[in-house]
Amino acid sequence: MRVQEDARRCGEQRILLAQGGRIEIEKNESRKIASVQCLTRDGGRYPDFNLELFRKLRRKKAVASTDGGPYRITRRGFQLIRAEFDNR
């Protein structure tokens, strides 16, 4: 159980560290979120990013969208990043 928790936390941290990156969403006909993908500033995709992780980040107010644009990290998101040696 602890290993899964650490893996999730590591995944969240990687997403939050994607400075300059964005989260793009696709909505279905009923205007609900159908799929999400996280793109880095270089155009790469995070393969393990899913709707559950997106909702968790949004619930924590770590990412937000402004003026209908893609979701980006917020000030709160930067605060959530733990200080670690390898977070350069």
Sequence and secondary structure as in RCSB ss.txt:
>XXXX:A:sequence
MRVQEDARRCGEQRILLAQGGRIEIEKNESRKIASVQCLTRDGGRYPDFNLELFRKLRRKKAVASTDGGPYRITR
RGFQLIRAEFDNR
>XXXX:A:secstr
 HHHHHHHHHHHHHHHT TT EEEEEE TTS EEEEEEE TTS B TT  HHHHHHHHHTT EEESTT  EEE H
HHHHHS   TT  
